[in-house]
Amino acid sequence: MTDRSKAPSFDPPPRDERLAELLQQYPAPLFSEQLYRSIELMERYSIDLTIEVLTELRAFDQLGQSRSAAELCEILSFQPQFTFPMEWLCQRLVETGCVEAQTGPNPGGKNARCYRLRSLPWRPDLMHLRAAGLEIDSANAATLELLDKAASLYPAVARGEQSGEQALFGAQGIPLWLNYFSNKNPTYAVNNWVAAMAATERVRQKETLRVLELGAGAGSASEILLRCLKKTNLLPRLERYLVTEPNAFFLRRGQRELLKRYPDLPLEFRALDINEAWSEQNIGAGEFDLIYGVNVMHVAKDLVWTARQAREALVNGGWLVIGECVRPRSHQPIYIELIFQLLDSFTNVLTDSEARPNPGFLTTEQWRRAFTAAGFSRTEVTPEMHRIREVYPHFFTAAICGHKR
């Protein structure tokens, strides 16, 4: 690989002015030029990390002929469950032009996407890209550090020496997650704001408000929702806010921080497993006006079943509002997947050709179909992703809102 070319410079095109028009309902700083450049940097950084990972895995040596991700894993003696991460790594490089994709039979005889090396990729220049990311915004360190940590784990996970969960949620990984899932991290905080503003708008007319939050983590999404409810004078109507999180450490952390900020609110904290019957976890039918969650529903083992559980727990007229990282188009890689695809909870889900065609993140059209299959009478998506993706392909944040009639 001595003839690999020098990495192209990081020089994203100017932001399309039409994007500001499509996001005008949000405060101007929410999607600023700074955030735009940060997202572009993360996309490019994940590509260079992918080149480095595939080099470490010796995958380029096997791509002289067209191969599926499953074939690559078999040839390289990787774990069968590593097929999904391998698929993503190959697909990530398709957009560079050095790898091409086509549909062909895999070892089992079924059609699969196959990949072939067209030319050697450039030599990654991660040091300069990292410096550029920190120059754009020093708060980008949280995302960059988590991407670096995940990339370093690929060989061990591929060989089955450890799981992604063990490595990423161990003692060394927890501080990285806390920094990433923080409202001080601009590339993540945008998810909390888009979801909270959508939820606030949909409960504005409620006389009383009972809220159930799913997968609250350390409470960053809770914090922004409460801030939005306060700004719109809805906090006096709040009768109950049940914050749930299955991870005991994150739950205690969120409880401590939220009670410190809002000691007089009716906040409750406990675990809830969205993959087990909610009624058996003391979540009654028709108990809540709003069920809310940010970046949690996509890990539901059976997405439609979990959405039905949420619908059952809503009053008539209630809303399920989830903030999700969404895929603008089917099979489009997203930089943050470099981290999450190492987690079994992200990839080990039930798929369905209509409602859930792939593990991980979904398009807004796929979310609509899943909510319809779960029985919601109306589904709304904000902002208008079908228009945004036409002018900017790297906007990944949306709120999906399901109404129970």
Secondary structure as GFF3:
##gff-version 3
##sequence-region A 1 405
A	DSSP	alpha_helix	17	22	.	.	.	ID=ss1
A	DSSP	three_ten_helix	28	31	.	.	.	ID=ss2
A	DSSP	alpha_helix	33	56	.	.	.	ID=ss3
A	DSSP	three_ten_helix	60	62	.	.	.	ID=ss4
A	DSSP	beta_strand	67	68	.	.	.	ID=ss5
A	DSSP	alpha_helix	69	75	.	.	.	ID=ss6
A	DSSP	three_ten_helix	80	82	.	.	.	ID=ss7
A	DSSP	alpha_helix	83	94	.	.	.	ID=ss8
A	DSSP	beta_strand	99	105	.	.	.	ID=ss9
A	DSSP	beta_strand	111	117	.	.	.	ID=ss10
A	DSSP	alpha_helix	126	136	.	.	.	ID=ss11
A	DSSP	three_ten_helix	138	140	.	.	.	ID=ss12
A	DSSP	alpha_helix	141	158	.	.	.	ID=ss13
A	DSSP	alpha_helix	164	168	.	.	.	ID=ss14
A	DSSP	alpha_helix	173	180	.	.	.	ID=ss15
A	DSSP	alpha_helix	186	202	.	.	.	ID=ss16
A	DSSP	beta_strand	209	214	.	.	.	ID=ss17
A	DSSP	alpha_helix	220	231	.	.	.	ID=ss18
A	DSSP	three_ten_helix	235	237	.	.	.	ID=ss19
A	DSSP	beta_strand	238	244	.	.	.	ID=ss20
A	DSSP	alpha_helix	248	261	.	.	.	ID=ss21
A	DSSP	beta_strand	267	270	.	.	.	ID=ss22
A	DSSP	three_ten_helix	278	281	.	.	.	ID=ss23
A	DSSP	beta_strand	288	294	.	.	.	ID=ss24
A	DSSP	three_ten_helix	297	299	.	.	.	ID=ss25
A	DSSP	alpha_helix	303	313	.	.	.	ID=ss26
A	DSSP	beta_strand	314	325	.	.	.	ID=ss27
A	DSSP	alpha_helix	337	340	.	.	.	ID=ss28
A	DSSP	alpha_helix	344	347	.	.	.	ID=ss29
A	DSSP	alpha_helix	364	373	.	.	.	ID=ss30
A	DSSP	beta_strand	378	382	.	.	.	ID=ss31
A	DSSP	alpha_helix	385	391	.	.	.	ID=ss32
A	DSSP	beta_strand	397	403	.	.	.	ID=ss33
###
